[in-house]
């Protein structure tokens, strides 16, 4: 009887059944940890695509800006070529209206030319009022014109003065070589453009 009881007790103590539920949950968290690198790679790819898209847009904008600049340069060049025949129309001038203000508009071009002088070596900072003050002792000045570049608007270094009388031109010619703003002016009578006169001389007939 004692042996039987001991066998039963020993069988009870030496027959532990291994747990079946402890090993199953350990596999589930591993699946979540293996998905993290994939998510990070997807986010990195998305950021890279956005960056490439921004770079592509910047390149397109730069190309468009370069095209617009090229068009503007071409238009400026064509404008500069056209301005060579009309540069003298861009100027800074004053009309004094000294006794015969309508003479410049009513008189013929040859008569205005005979009453005008060309002044070279003019300082670039000179104003029409300053030239007027320099030549006013020679006679009544109708108009002072400082010729400027049509594109830049800067003075070109010479001017024209129109007097009311032809005798004033002779007085103004005496100021040739006179000092004005530390420069010696070049004063000559303006060339008279006679109607019908070409490069080959007068018309026959």
VENZINOR-V223373 format. One record per backbone hydrogen bond with DSSP energy under -0.5 kcal/mol. CO is the residue of the C=O (numbers start at 1). NH is the residue of the N-H. E is the energy in kcal/mol with one decimal. If there is no record, write none. Layout:
co->CO nh->NH e->E
co->CO nh->NH e->E
//
This chain:
co->1 nh->5 e->-2.3
co->2 nh->6 e->-2.3
co->3 nh->7 e->-2.2
co->4 nh->8 e->-2.3
co->5 nh->9 e->-2.4
co->6 nh->10 e->-2.9
co->7 nh->11 e->-2.6
co->8 nh->12 e->-1.7
co->9 nh->13 e->-2.1
co->10 nh->14 e->-2.6
co->21 nh->25 e->-0.7
co->24 nh->27 e->-1.3
co->25 nh->28 e->-1.0
co->25 nh->29 e->-0.7
co->27 nh->31 e->-0.7
co->28 nh->31 e->-0.9
co->28 nh->32 e->-0.9
co->29 nh->33 e->-1.6
co->30 nh->34 e->-1.6
co->31 nh->35 e->-0.7
co->32 nh->35 e->-0.6
co->32 nh->36 e->-0.7
co->33 nh->37 e->-0.5
co->35 nh->39 e->-1.8
co->36 nh->40 e->-2.1
co->37 nh->41 e->-2.1
co->38 nh->42 e->-2.1
co->39 nh->43 e->-2.3
co->40 nh->44 e->-2.2
co->41 nh->45 e->-2.5
co->42 nh->46 e->-2.3
co->43 nh->47 e->-2.4
co->44 nh->48 e->-2.2
co->45 nh->49 e->-2.2
co->46 nh->50 e->-2.1
co->47 nh->51 e->-2.2
co->48 nh->52 e->-2.4
co->49 nh->53 e->-2.2
co->50 nh->54 e->-2.3
co->51 nh->55 e->-2.4
co->52 nh->56 e->-2.2
co->53 nh->57 e->-2.1
co->54 nh->58 e->-2.3
co->55 nh->59 e->-2.2
co->56 nh->60 e->-2.0
co->57 nh->61 e->-2.4
co->58 nh->62 e->-2.3
co->59 nh->63 e->-2.2
co->60 nh->64 e->-2.2
co->61 nh->65 e->-2.5
co->62 nh->66 e->-2.3
co->63 nh->67 e->-1.9
co->64 nh->68 e->-2.3
co->65 nh->69 e->-2.4
co->66 nh->70 e->-2.0
co->67 nh->71 e->-2.2
co->68 nh->72 e->-2.3
co->69 nh->73 e->-2.3
co->70 nh->74 e->-2.2
co->71 nh->75 e->-2.3
co->72 nh->76 e->-2.2
co->73 nh->77 e->-2.2
co->74 nh->78 e->-2.3
co->75 nh->79 e->-2.0
co->76 nh->80 e->-2.1
co->77 nh->81 e->-2.0
co->78 nh->82 e->-1.8
co->79 nh->83 e->-1.4
co->80 nh->84 e->-0.5
co->81 nh->84 e->-0.7
co->82 nh->85 e->-0.8
co->83 nh->86 e->-0.9
co->86 nh->89 e->-1.3
co->87 nh->90 e->-1.8
co->89 nh->91 e->-0.8
co->90 nh->148 e->-2.3
co->91 nh->93 e->-0.5
co->92 nh->146 e->-3.6
co->94 nh->96 e->-0.6
co->94 nh->144 e->-2.3
co->97 nh->99 e->-2.0
co->100 nh->103 e->-1.8
co->102 nh->106 e->-2.8
co->103 nh->107 e->-2.4
co->108 nh->112 e->-1.9
co->109 nh->113 e->-2.4
co->110 nh->114 e->-1.9
co->111 nh->115 e->-0.9
co->113 nh->116 e->-1.6
co->115 nh->163 e->-3.8
co->116 nh->190 e->-1.9
co->117 nh->161 e->-1.9
co->118 nh->120 e->-0.5
co->118 nh->188 e->-2.2
co->119 nh->159 e->-2.4
co->120 nh->186 e->-1.8
co->123 nh->126 e->-1.9
co->127 nh->131 e->-1.7
co->128 nh->132 e->-2.5
co->129 nh->133 e->-2.0
co->130 nh->134 e->-1.5
co->131 nh->135 e->-2.1
co->132 nh->136 e->-1.6
co->135 nh->138 e->-1.8
co->136 nh->139 e->-1.3
co->140 nh->142 e->-0.5
co->140 nh->164 e->-2.4
co->142 nh->96 e->-1.9
co->142 nh->97 e->-0.9
co->143 nh->162 e->-2.8
co->144 nh->94 e->-1.9
co->145 nh->147 e->-0.6
co->145 nh->160 e->-2.8
co->146 nh->92 e->-2.8
co->147 nh->156 e->-2.6
co->149 nh->153 e->-2.0
co->154 nh->149 e->-3.0
co->157 nh->122 e->-2.5
co->158 nh->147 e->-1.5
co->159 nh->119 e->-2.9
co->160 nh->145 e->-3.1
co->161 nh->117 e->-2.3
co->161 nh->163 e->-0.5
co->162 nh->142 e->-3.1
co->162 nh->143 e->-1.7
co->165 nh->168 e->-0.7
co->166 nh->169 e->-1.1
co->166 nh->170 e->-1.0
co->167 nh->171 e->-1.3
co->168 nh->172 e->-2.1
co->169 nh->173 e->-2.1
co->170 nh->174 e->-0.6
co->171 nh->174 e->-0.8
co->172 nh->175 e->-2.0
co->173 nh->176 e->-1.5
co->175 nh->178 e->-2.3
co->178 nh->185 e->-2.8
co->180 nh->183 e->-0.7
co->183 nh->180 e->-3.6
co->183 nh->185 e->-0.7
co->185 nh->177 e->-3.0
co->185 nh->187 e->-0.6
co->186 nh->120 e->-3.2
co->186 nh->188 e->-0.5
co->188 nh->118 e->-3.3
co->191 nh->193 e->-0.5
co->192 nh->194 e->-1.1
co->194 nh->197 e->-1.6
co->196 nh->198 e->-0.6
co->198 nh->201 e->-1.2
co->201 nh->198 e->-1.6
//
